Amino acid sequence: MSDKPVRYQFDPANPPPLTAAQREELGKLAAMRDEDIDLSDIPEKLDWPNAERGRFYRPVKQQLTLRLDADVVHWFKTHAEGGGYQTRINQALRRYVAQRAGKAG
């Protein structure tokens, strides 16, 4: 037996179609209630001392020109502790979008 690792050719952008057995298994898993899932071999970990936020995922940013009222910009600039005012504006817009999406659903 060879010690070389087996290499698989897999393109995540173009995965192979699921087999009937895989579709059936996914259907059963999707139908399960959270309470019915056995997590005994993978206990929940609540302490993440070495976690790094954003290490593997960075949202795509789009640069644009946006005209905002001067008093709104001033408020964000004066209340942006620990982060830039543009980041705070983005967070406020994200919360607004999330709230609206929740009402629409």
Phi and psi in degrees as GROMACS dihedral restraints (atoms count N, CA, C in turn):
[ dihedral_restraints ]
;  ai    aj    ak    al  type     phi  dphi    fc
    3     4     5     6     1   -82.0    20    10
    4     5     6     7     1   145.6    20    10
    6     7     8     9     1   -87.2    20    10
    7     8     9    10     1    -4.7    20    10
    9    10    11    12     1   -70.8    20    10
   10    11    12    13     1   136.8    20    10
   12    13    14    15     1   -68.2    20    10
   13    14    15    16     1   147.1    20    10
   15    16    17    18     1   -78.2    20    10
   16    17    18    19     1   131.6    20    10
   18    19    20    21     1  -106.8    20    10
   19    20    21    22     1   130.8    20    10
   21    22    23    24     1  -109.1    20    10
   22    23    24    25     1   141.1    20    10
   24    25    26    27     1   -89.9    20    10
   25    26    27    28     1   115.6    20    10
   27    28    29    30     1  -143.1    20    10
   28    29    30    31     1   125.2    20    10
   30    31    32    33     1  -106.1    20    10
   31    32    33    34     1   107.2    20    10
   33    34    35    36     1   -60.1    20    10
   34    35    36    37     1   -25.4    20    10
   36    37    38    39     1   -76.8    20    10
   37    38    39    40     1   -17.4    20    10
   39    40    41    42     1  -140.7    20    10
   40    41    42    43     1    67.7    20    10
   42    43    44    45     1   -70.7    20    10
   43    44    45    46     1   156.3    20    10
   45    46    47    48     1   -69.1    20    10
   46    47    48    49     1   154.7    20    10
   48    49    50    51     1   -65.2    20    10
   49    50    51    52     1   149.4    20    10
   51    52    53    54     1   -71.3    20    10
   52    53    54    55     1   146.1    20    10
   54    55    56    57     1   -78.0    20    10
   55    56    57    58     1   167.5    20    10
   57    58    59    60     1   -61.2    20    10
   58    59    60    61     1   -39.4    20    10
   60    61    62    63     1   -65.0    20    10
   61    62    63    64     1   -39.9    20    10
   63    64    65    66     1   -66.0    20    10
   64    65    66    67     1   -42.6    20    10
   66    67    68    69     1   -62.4    20    10
   67    68    69    70     1   -40.9    20    10
   69    70    71    72     1   -63.7    20    10
   70    71    72    73     1   -45.1    20    10
   72    73    74    75     1   -63.3    20    10
   73    74    75    76     1   -43.0    20    10
   75    76    77    78     1   -63.5    20    10
   76    77    78    79     1   -37.2    20    10
   78    79    80    81     1   -62.8    20    10
   79    80    81    82     1   -42.4    20    10
   81    82    83    84     1   -64.9    20    10
   82    83    84    85     1   -42.8    20    10
   84    85    86    87     1   -64.1    20    10
   85    86    87    88     1   -41.8    20    10
   87    88    89    90     1   -65.2    20    10
   88    89    90    91     1   -30.1    20    10
   90    91    92    93     1   -79.8    20    10
   91    92    93    94     1   -14.5    20    10
   93    94    95    96     1   -71.7    20    10
   94    95    96    97     1   145.4    20    10
   96    97    98    99     1   -80.2    20    10
   97    98    99   100     1   151.6    20    10
   99   100   101   102     1   -57.1    20    10
  100   101   102   103     1   -36.4    20    10
  102   103   104   105     1   -65.9    20    10
  103   104   105   106     1   -23.2    20    10
  105   106   107   108     1   -88.7    20    10
  106   107   108   109     1    -3.2    20    10
  108   109   110   111     1   -84.6    20    10
  109   110   111   112     1   126.0    20    10
  111   112   113   114     1   -82.0    20    10
  112   113   114   115     1   111.4    20    10
  114   115   116   117     1  -107.9    20    10
  115   116   117   118     1    17.0    20    10
  117   118   119   120     1   -62.8    20    10
  118   119   120   121     1   -29.9    20    10
  120   121   122   123     1   -90.7    20    10
  121   122   123   124     1    -5.2    20    10
  123   124   125   126     1  -137.4    20    10
  124   125   126   127     1    74.6    20    10
  126   127   128   129     1   -61.9    20    10
  127   128   129   130     1   148.6    20    10
  129   130   131   132     1   -64.8    20    10
  130   131   132   133     1   135.8    20    10
  132   133   134   135     1  -110.0    20    10
  133   134   135   136     1   118.2    20    10
  135   136   137   138     1   -99.4    20    10
  136   137   138   139     1   -16.7    20    10
  138   139   140   141     1  -106.1    20    10
  139   140   141   142     1   118.4    20    10
  141   142   143   144     1  -123.7    20    10
  142   143   144   145     1    69.5    20    10
  144   145   146   147     1   -66.8    20    10
  145   146   147   148     1   -26.5    20    10
  147   148   149   150     1  -105.3    20    10
  148   149   150   151     1    13.0    20    10
  150   151   152   153     1   -68.2    20    10
  151   152   153   154     1   145.4    20    10
  153   154   155   156     1  -123.8    20    10
  154   155   156   157     1   115.9    20    10
  156   157   158   159     1   -68.5    20    10
  157   158   159   160     1   134.3    20    10
  159   160   161   162     1    75.6    20    10
  160   161   162   163     1    12.9    20    10
  162   163   164   165     1   -66.7    20    10
  163   164   165   166     1   -39.4    20    10
  165   166   167   168     1  -108.7    20    10
  166   167   168   169     1   -12.8    20    10
  168   169   170   171     1  -131.9    20    10
  169   170   171   172     1   126.3    20    10
  171   172   173   174     1  -129.1    20    10
  172   173   174   175     1   119.3    20    10
  174   175   176   177     1   -64.2    20    10
  175   176   177   178     1   146.5    20    10
  177   178   179   180     1   -71.5    20    10
  178   179   180   181     1   127.6    20    10
  180   181   182   183     1   -99.7    20    10
  181   182   183   184     1   147.3    20    10
  183   184   185   186     1  -125.5    20    10
  184   185   186   187     1   123.1    20    10
  186   187   188   189     1   -81.4    20    10
  187   188   189   190     1   135.0    20    10
  189   190   191   192     1  -151.8    20    10
  190   191   192   193     1   166.3    20    10
  192   193   194   195     1  -101.5    20    10
  193   194   195   196     1   128.4    20    10
  195   196   197   198     1  -133.7    20    10
  196   197   198   199     1   129.4    20    10
  198   199   200   201     1   -98.7    20    10
  199   200   201   202     1   117.2    20    10
  201   202   203   204     1  -119.3    20    10
  202   203   204   205     1   155.5    20    10
  204   205   206   207     1   -62.5    20    10
  205   206   207   208     1   140.3    20    10
  207   208   209   210     1   -58.8    20    10
  208   209   210   211     1   -37.3    20    10
  210   211   212   213     1   -68.9    20    10
  211   212   213   214     1   -31.6    20    10
  213   214   215   216     1   -68.3    20    10
  214   215   216   217     1   -46.7    20    10
  216   217   218   219     1   -61.3    20    10
  217   218   219   220     1   -43.8    20    10
  219   220   221   222     1   -59.7    20    10
  220   221   222   223     1   -43.1    20    10
  222   223   224   225     1   -61.0    20    10
  223   224   225   226     1   -46.5    20    10
  225   226   227   228     1   -65.2    20    10
  226   227   228   229     1   -38.5    20    10
  228   229   230   231     1   -64.9    20    10
  229   230   231   232     1   -37.2    20    10
  231   232   233   234     1   -83.8    20    10
  232   233   234   235     1   -13.2    20    10
  234   235   236   237     1  -113.0    20    10
  235   236   237   238     1    14.9    20    10
  237   238   239   240     1   -94.3    20    10
  238   239   240   241     1    76.5    20    10
  240   241   242   243     1   -83.7    20    10
  241   242   243   244     1   128.4    20    10
  243   244   245   246     1    76.2    20    10
  244   245   246   247     1     8.1    20    10
  246   247   248   249     1  -167.9    20    10
  247   248   249   250     1   163.2    20    10
  249   250   251   252     1   -73.6    20    10
  250   251   252   253     1   155.4    20    10
  252   253   254   255     1   -66.0    20    10
  253   254   255   256     1   -31.1    20    10
  255   256   257   258     1   -67.3    20    10
  256   257   258   259     1   -36.5    20    10
  258   259   260   261     1   -63.3    20    10
  259   260   261   262     1   -41.5    20    10
  261   262   263   264     1   -64.8    20    10
  262   263   264   265     1   -40.1    20    10
  264   265   266   267     1   -63.6    20    10
  265   266   267   268     1   -42.4    20    10
  267   268   269   270     1   -61.4    20    10
  268   269   270   271     1   -42.1    20    10
  270   271   272   273     1   -63.6    20    10
  271   272   273   274     1   -41.2    20    10
  273   274   275   276     1   -64.2    20    10
  274   275   276   277     1   -42.2    20    10
  276   277   278   279     1   -66.4    20    10
  277   278   279   280     1   -38.7    20    10
  279   280   281   282     1   -62.6    20    10
  280   281   282   283     1   -43.3    20    10
  282   283   284   285     1   -62.0    20    10
  283   284   285   286     1   -41.8    20    10
  285   286   287   288     1   -60.9    20    10
  286   287   288   289     1   -46.2    20    10
  288   289   290   291     1   -62.9    20    10
  289   290   291   292     1   -42.7    20    10
  291   292   293   294     1   -62.9    20    10
  292   293   294   295     1   -41.3    20    10
  294   295   296   297     1   -64.2    20    10
  295   296   297   298     1   -43.0    20    10
  297   298   299   300     1   -67.1    20    10
  298   299   300   301     1   -38.4    20    10
  300   301   302   303     1   -65.5    20    10
  301   302   303   304     1   -36.5    20    10
  303   304   305   306     1   -66.7    20    10
  304   305   306   307     1   -35.6    20    10
  306   307   308   309     1   -73.1    20    10
  307   308   309   310     1   -33.0    20    10
  309   310   311   312     1   -73.6    20    10
  310   311   312   313     1   -29.5    20    10
